[in-house]
Amino acid sequence: MTEPKHGIVLGGGWAGMLAAHVLARHLERVTVVERDVLPDGPRHRKGSPQGRHVHVLWSSGARIVDTLLPGMIDQLLDAGARRIGFHQDLVTLTSHGWQHRFPPRQYALMCTRPFLDWKVRDRVLATGRIALRQRAEILDLVGDAKRVTGLRVRDMDTGAQETLAADLVIDASGRGSRLRHWLSALEVPPLEEDIVDAGIAYATRVYQAPPGAAAGFPAVNVAADHRLREPGRFGVVYPQEDGTWMVTLSCTRGAGLPAHDDDFLPYARTLRHPLVADLIDLAKPLTSVAVSRVGANRRLYPERLDIWPEGLLVLGDALAAFNPIYGHGMSSAARAAAALDTELQRSGTDAGATRRAQQAISATVDDPWIMAASKDVEYVNCRMSATDPRLTGGAVTRQRFSDLISDRSIRSSAVCDVVTDVISLTAPQSELASSGFLSLMHKDRVLPELTEPPLTAEELALVNLTPRSTVSAGGS
């Protein structure tokens, strides 16, 4: 990059808007190219099918967003987003049993994805430094294997084609990115790709929460147990910004999924515990079932190529997409934006700046990638095409260690703190192999197993349930 003046971001979603905001701090002009017409409110759009299901923004990502956009998190909370302290404000049946509700170490923001995208997009575009080019289809990149100098776009309404020149192009176009095709046309060697596909599918309905429950009742998460060696079924009840509950039921390959409204509650009854079903049985559904089947973990490795074009970067789901059930996608995009900001400050317009920036961005996805992929590979019927040695070797030993950590973390406050730091992407995954953590695993106090959901009488009263109706955590 030589005296960069114009940056183009492909995709106006969460990752694209954060990347565009960062570019606007360093470049004279920034343009976001988007296929959709981005809504002027918290409404769903075609280009974000996963937006109809539950999303969380982990505290690590929230802190980055608040650094890039000061006061943004308070704005979201003031507008209704719910801050959930892990694990005080969450009732979870893990693969190893019920999680004790320890004092919060980290938190997650819970709200609808359209609401979150809209609020952040409004804030980013309000600066007036970013142009938005909507209803534009990206045809190909312009340049060669040494440097990308722009892209060709087609106006989706008129059919007119145009070449847009740029000093830096960032692909943030999501899971549907055509990056590998574009690079092939520039005669760049094929990108290595790892895929771990457990066949994850999602079905979601929105319910009106009972009075007081949206703010006073904890979030609920009932997970599958991979050790049963059968297709997994999951269910969550997460509070949203408008006083509703978003309920997402999901499964791995072979478990089936409710596609019709009448099947939703019966399917919830097949989970390892009836808590999710009990809650929605008493609530009023506000929407029909929305189903998605895009949940594979997929990662590209541009940093491994000997040749990488100057002036091109890739981030967000276009670089690495994770099973959404772990909630790492948005925080990973925020981490990538922070890495981009740091590298632009550090490297400026030096030769090789693009390669260094891509290496830094790729490094930010490694922890969420291995956490999601190594977990999904444990489910039956998982399909894997990967060269990552952490996935292809030592599976039995890895699973035993993971199971040991899971068993301790639900009953040990100190162990839970470290695990929560790692899961929230606040601490590196390597922390789980540190001598300090291994020592903690042996010496910290371990509480008794819970035999029922850890709900208080006051919380149960909010949803008209009794302790008796929530006893029997089958499989814990």
C-alpha positions in Angstrom: 0.0 0.0 0.0 1.4 3.4 -1.0 -0.2 6.4 0.6 -3.6 4.7 0.9 -6.5 7.1 0.3 -9.5 5.0 -0.6 -10.6 1.8 1.1 -13.5 -0.5 0.0 -15.2 -2.9 2.3 -17.2 -5.8 0.8 -20.3 -6.3 2.9 -22.3 -4.0 5.2 -22.9 -6.4 8.1 -21.4 -6.4 11.6 -17.8 -7.3 10.5 -17.9 -4.9 7.5 -19.1 -1.9 9.4 -16.5 -2.4 12.1 -13.8 -2.7 9.5 -15.1 0.3 7.6 -15.0 2.4 10.9 -11.4 1.4 11.4 -10.4 2.3 7.8 -12.1 5.7 8.2 -9.6 6.4 11.1 -6.7 5.9 8.7 -7.8 6.5 5.1 -9.2 9.6 3.4 -12.3 7.8 1.9 -14.1 4.6 2.6 -16.8 2.9 0.6 -19.0 -0.1 1.8 -20.3 -2.2 -1.1 -23.5 -4.2 -0.2 -25.9 -6.4 -2.1 -28.9 -5.6 0.1 -30.6 -2.4 1.0 -29.7 -2.0 4.6 -32.8 -1.3 6.7 -33.2 2.0 8.6 -34.3 0.1 11.7 -34.1 -3.2 13.5 -35.5 -5.3 10.7 -34.3 -8.6 9.2 -32.6 -8.6 5.7 -32.1 -11.3 3.2 -28.3 -11.2 3.3 -28.3 -12.1 7.0 -30.3 -15.4 7.4 -28.7 -16.2 10.7 -30.1 -12.9 12.1 -33.4 -14.6 13.0 -31.7 -16.8 15.6 -30.1 -16.0 19.0 -26.9 -14.0 19.1 -24.6 -12.9 21.9 -21.8 -10.4 22.0 -19.3 -11.5 24.5 -17.7 -9.0 26.9 -14.3 -9.2 25.0 -16.0 -8.1 21.8 -18.2 -5.5 23.7 -15.1 -3.9 25.1 -13.5 -3.6 21.7 -16.6 -2.1 20.3 -16.7 0.4 23.1 -13.1 1.4 22.4 -13.8 1.9 18.7 -17.2 3.5 19.4 -17.1 5.1 22.9 -20.3 4.7 24.8 -21.8 2.2 22.3 -22.5 -0.5 24.9 -24.3 1.9 27.2 -26.4 3.0 24.3 -27.3 -0.6 23.5 -28.2 -1.3 27.2 -30.2 2.0 27.4 -32.1 0.9 24.4 -33.0 -2.5 26.0 -30.2 -4.9 25.4 -29.8 -7.3 28.3 -26.4 -7.7 30.0 -26.1 -11.3 31.2 -23.4 -12.0 33.8 -21.7 -15.4 33.4 -22.8 -17.4 35.3 -24.9 -15.6 37.7 -27.6 -14.6 35.2 -27.6 -17.9 33.3 -29.0 -21.3 34.0 -27.1 -24.0 32.0 -27.4 -27.7 31.7 -23.9 -28.6 30.3 -22.9 -31.9 28.9 -21.7 -32.8 32.4 -24.6 -31.4 34.4 -26.0 -28.2 35.8 -23.7 -25.3 36.1 -23.5 -23.6 39.5 -24.4 -19.9 39.3 -21.1 -18.4 40.4 -20.6 -14.7 40.7 -20.1 -13.1 37.2 -16.6 -13.1 35.7 -17.5 -12.0 32.2 -20.8 -11.0 30.5 -22.6 -11.2 27.2 -25.0 -8.8 25.6 -28.2 -10.4 24.5 -30.5 -8.7 21.9 -31.7 -9.4 18.4 -29.1 -9.3 15.6 -31.0 -6.7 13.5 -31.2 -4.4 16.6 -27.5 -4.7 17.2 -26.5 -4.3 13.5 -28.8 -1.3 13.2 -27.5 0.5 16.3 -23.8 0.0 15.4 -24.4 0.8 11.7 -26.2 4.0 12.5 -23.3 5.1 14.8 -20.7 4.2 12.2 -22.4 5.9 9.3 -23.3 9.0 11.3 -19.6 10.1 11.1 -20.2 11.0 7.4 -16.8 9.6 6.5 -18.2 6.3 4.9 -20.1 6.1 1.6 -22.6 3.2 1.3 -23.0 1.6 -2.1 -26.2 -0.6 -1.9 -27.7 -3.0 -4.4 -24.3 -3.6 -5.9 -23.0 -7.1 -6.9 -19.3 -7.7 -6.8 -18.2 -9.3 -10.0 -14.5 -9.7 -9.5 -11.3 -8.1 -8.1 -9.1 -5.9 -10.3 -5.4 -6.3 -10.3 -3.1 -9.3 -10.3 -1.4 -11.8 -7.9 0.9 -9.0 -6.6 -1.6 -6.2 -6.0 -5.4 -5.7 -5.9 -6.3 -2.2 -7.2 -10.1 -2.3 -6.9 -13.1 -4.3 -8.0 -15.8 -4.5 -10.7 -19.4 -4.1 -9.5 -22.8 -4.4 -11.2 -25.7 -2.2 -10.2 -28.4 -4.8 -9.4 -31.2 -2.4 -10.5 -29.9 -1.1 -13.8 -27.4 -3.8 -14.7 -24.7 -1.2 -15.3 -21.1 -2.3 -14.6 -18.4 -0.1 -13.1 -14.8 -0.4 -11.9 -14.1 1.1 -8.4 -10.5 1.9 -7.7 -9.1 1.3 -4.2 -5.9 1.3 -2.3 -7.2 -1.4 0.0 -10.1 -3.9 -0.4 -11.4 -5.8 2.6 -13.6 -8.9 2.0 -16.2 -8.9 4.8 -18.9 -10.5 2.7 -19.6 -13.4 5.0 -20.1 -17.1 4.5 -21.2 -16.5 0.9 -17.8 -14.9 0.0 -16.5 -15.7 -3.5 -12.9 -14.9 -2.5 -11.5 -18.2 -3.7 -13.0 -17.7 -7.1 -11.8 -14.1 -7.3 -8.3 -15.1 -6.3 -8.2 -17.9 -8.9 -8.9 -15.3 -11.6 -5.9 -13.3 -10.4 -3.8 -16.5 -10.6 -3.2 -16.6 -6.8 -2.6 -20.2 -5.6 -5.6 -21.9 -4.0 -6.3 -21.1 -0.4 -6.1 -23.9 2.1 -9.5 -24.6 3.8 -10.5 -26.6 6.9 -14.1 -27.6 7.4 -15.7 -29.2 10.4 -19.4 -29.8 9.8 -21.5 -31.4 12.5 -24.7 -30.7 10.5 -25.9 -28.0 12.8 -29.4 -26.6 12.1 -31.5 -24.0 13.9 -35.2 -23.4 14.5 -36.3 -20.2 16.3 -39.5 -18.6 17.6 -40.0 -15.4 19.5 -42.3 -15.5 22.6 -43.8 -12.8 24.8 -42.1 -13.3 28.1 -44.3 -13.3 31.2 -44.5 -9.9 33.0 -41.2 -9.2 34.7 -39.5 -12.3 33.3 -37.7 -10.6 30.5 -35.7 -8.6 33.0 -35.8 -10.7 36.1 -35.5 -14.3 34.9 -32.1 -15.7 33.9 -31.2 -16.8 30.4 -31.5 -20.6 29.9 -29.3 -23.0 28.0 -29.8 -26.7 27.7 -27.0 -28.5 25.9 -26.5 -31.9 24.4 -24.2 -34.5 25.9 -21.7 -35.6 23.2 -20.6 -38.6 25.3 -23.9 -40.3 24.6 -22.7 -40.8 21.0 -26.0 -39.8 19.5 -27.1 -36.7 17.5 -27.2 -33.7 19.8 -30.2 -31.5 20.6 -29.9 -28.1 22.2 -32.3 -25.3 23.4 -31.9 -21.8 24.6 -34.2 -19.1 26.0 -32.6 -15.7 25.7 -34.1 -12.3 26.7 -34.2 -9.7 24.0 -34.3 -5.9 23.9 -38.1 -5.6 23.5 -39.2 -7.7 26.5 -39.4 -10.9 24.5 -37.7 -14.3 24.7 -36.0 -15.7 21.7 -36.1 -19.4 21.8 -33.7 -21.3 19.5 -33.7 -25.1 19.2 -30.8 -26.7 17.4 -29.4 -30.1 16.6 -26.5 -31.9 15.0 -26.8 -34.1 11.9 -29.3 -36.9 12.3 -31.5 -35.4 15.1 -34.1 -33.7 12.9 -35.5 -30.2 13.5 -39.0 -28.7 13.9 -39.9 -26.9 10.7 -43.5 -26.2 11.7 -45.1 -24.3 14.5 -47.0 -27.3 15.9 -43.7 -29.3 16.2 -41.8 -26.7 18.1 -43.0 -27.4 21.7 -42.9 -31.2 21.2 -39.3 -31.0 20.0 -38.4 -28.9 23.0 -39.8 -31.8 25.2 -37.1 -34.1 23.7 -34.2 -32.1 25.2 -32.3 -33.5 28.1 -34.4 -31.5 30.5 -38.0 -30.0 30.2 -37.1 -26.5 31.4 -37.1 -24.9 27.9 -40.4 -26.6 27.1 -41.9 -25.7 30.4 -41.0 -22.0 29.8 -42.4 -21.7 26.3 -45.5 -23.8 27.2 -46.6 -20.9 29.4 -45.6 -18.1 27.0 -47.3 -16.6 23.9 -45.6 -17.2 20.6 -45.2 -14.1 18.5 -43.6 -15.5 15.4 -43.6 -18.7 13.3 -40.6 -21.0 13.2 -37.6 -19.7 11.3 -35.1 -22.5 10.2 -31.5 -22.2 9.1 -29.0 -25.0 8.2 -25.8 -23.0 7.8 -23.7 -23.9 10.9 -20.5 -25.5 9.7 -17.1 -24.4 11.0 -15.0 -23.2 8.0 -11.6 -21.5 8.0 -9.4 -20.2 5.2 -5.6 -19.7 5.6 -4.5 -16.8 3.5 -1.5 -16.3 5.8 0.0 -19.6 4.6 0.3 -18.5 1.0 3.8 -17.5 -0.3 2.0 -15.1 -2.6 -0.7 -12.7 -1.2 -1.8 -9.6 -3.1 -1.0 -6.2 -1.6 -4.1 -4.2 -1.0 -6.4 -7.2 -0.1 -7.6 -8.4 3.3 -10.2 -10.8 4.4 -12.0 -11.0 7.8 -15.2 -12.0 9.5 -17.1 -15.0 8.3 -15.4 -14.7 4.9 -12.2 -15.8 6.7 -13.5 -18.1 9.5 -17.0 -19.0 10.2 -18.0 -20.9 13.4 -20.9 -22.9 14.6 -23.1 -20.0 15.9 -24.1 -21.9 19.0 -20.8 -20.8 20.7 -21.5 -17.1 20.1 -18.0 -16.2 18.9 -18.7 -14.8 15.5 -19.3 -11.1 16.4 -16.6 -11.0 19.0 -14.1 -12.5 16.5 -15.1 -9.8 14.0 -14.4 -7.2 16.7 -11.1 -8.7 17.5 -10.2 -8.6 13.8 -11.1 -4.9 13.5 -8.9 -4.2 16.5 -6.0 -6.1 14.9 -6.5 -4.1 11.7 -6.5 -0.9 13.6 -3.3 -1.8 15.4 -1.5 -2.9 12.2 -2.6 0.3 10.3 -1.2 2.4 13.1 2.0 0.3 13.3 2.8 -0.4 9.6 1.2 2.6 7.9 2.0 2.4 4.2 5.1 0.3 4.4 5.7 -2.4 1.9 4.3 -5.7 3.1 1.8 -4.0 5.3 -1.1 -6.0 3.9 0.6 -9.4 4.6 1.3 -8.3 8.2 -2.2 -7.1 8.7 -3.7 -10.4 7.3 -1.4 -12.4 9.6 -2.6 -10.4 12.6 -6.2 -10.8 11.6 -5.9 -14.5 11.0 -4.3 -14.9 14.4 -7.4 -13.5 16.1 -9.6 -16.3 14.8 -7.4 -19.2 16.0 -8.8 -19.6 19.5 -12.5 -19.4 18.5 -11.8 -21.7 15.6 -10.2 -24.5 17.6 -12.8 -24.2 20.4 -15.7 -24.6 18.0 -14.2 -27.2 15.7 -12.8 -29.4 18.5 -16.2 -29.4 20.2 -18.2 -30.2 17.1 -15.9 -33.0 16.0 -17.0 -34.9 19.1 -20.6 -35.3 17.8 -21.6 -38.4 15.8 -22.0 -37.9 12.1 -19.6 -34.9 12.0 -17.9 -34.5 8.7 -14.4 -33.2 8.7 -12.0 -32.1 6.0 -9.1 -30.5 7.9 -5.3 -30.6 8.2 -5.2 -28.8 11.6 -3.2 -31.3 13.8 -5.1 -30.3 16.8 -8.2 -31.8 15.2 -6.7 -34.8 13.4 -4.5 -36.2 16.2 -4.9 -37.2 19.8 -8.7 -37.1 19.8 -9.1 -39.4 22.8 -6.7 -37.6 25.0 -8.1 -34.2 24.0 -11.6 -35.3 24.7 -10.7 -36.7 28.1 -9.0 -33.5 29.1 -11.9 -31.4 27.8 -14.3 -33.5 29.8 -12.3 -33.2 32.9 -12.3 -29.4 32.6 -16.0 -29.3 31.9 -16.7 -31.4 35.0 -14.6 -29.2 37.2 -15.8 -25.8 35.8 -19.5 -26.4 36.6 -18.7 -27.0 40.3 -15.5 -25.0 41.0 -15.8 -21.2 41.1 -12.1 -20.6 40.4 -11.9 -23.1 37.5 -15.1 -21.7 36.1 -13.6 -18.2 36.2 -10.6 -19.2 34.0 -12.8 -21.3 31.6 -15.2 -18.3 31.2 -12.3 -16.0 30.5 -11.3 -18.4 27.7 -14.7 -19.0 26.3 -15.4 -15.3 26.2 -12.2 -14.7 24.3 -10.8 -12.6 27.1 -7.9 -15.0 27.8 -6.1 -17.2 25.3 -7.0 -20.9 25.1 -3.4 -21.7 26.0 -4.4 -20.7 29.5 -6.1 -24.0 30.0 -2.8 -25.8 29.6 -0.9 -23.5 32.0 0.7 -24.9 35.2 -1.4 -22.4 37.2 -4.6 -23.7 35.8 -3.7 -27.3 36.1 -2.8 -26.7 39.7 -6.1 -25.0 40.2 -7.9 -28.0 38.8 -6.6 -30.1 41.6 -6.7 -27.8 44.6 -9.8 -25.7 44.3 -13.0 -26.6 46.2 -15.5 -28.6 44.2 -19.1 -28.2 45.1 -21.6 -31.1 45.0 -23.4 -31.9 41.7 -26.7 -30.1 41.2 -29.7 -32.4 40.5 -32.1 -29.7 39.3 -31.9 -26.3 37.7 -30.5 -23.7 40.1 -33.5 -21.4 40.1 -34.7 -19.4 43.1 -38.2 -19.5 44.3 -38.6 -15.8 43.2 -37.5 -16.7 39.7 -39.8 -19.6 39.4 -42.7 -17.5 40.5 -42.0 -15.1 37.7 -42.7 -17.8 35.2 -45.4 -19.7 37.2 -43.3 -22.8 37.7 -42.8 -24.8 40.8 -39.6 -26.5 42.0 -41.2 -29.9 41.4 -41.7 -29.1 37.7 -38.0 -28.4 37.2 -36.5 -31.4 39.1 -34.8 -34.3 37.3 -31.9 -33.0 35.1 -31.8 -36.2 33.1 -28.2 -36.9 32.0 -26.5 -34.8 34.6 
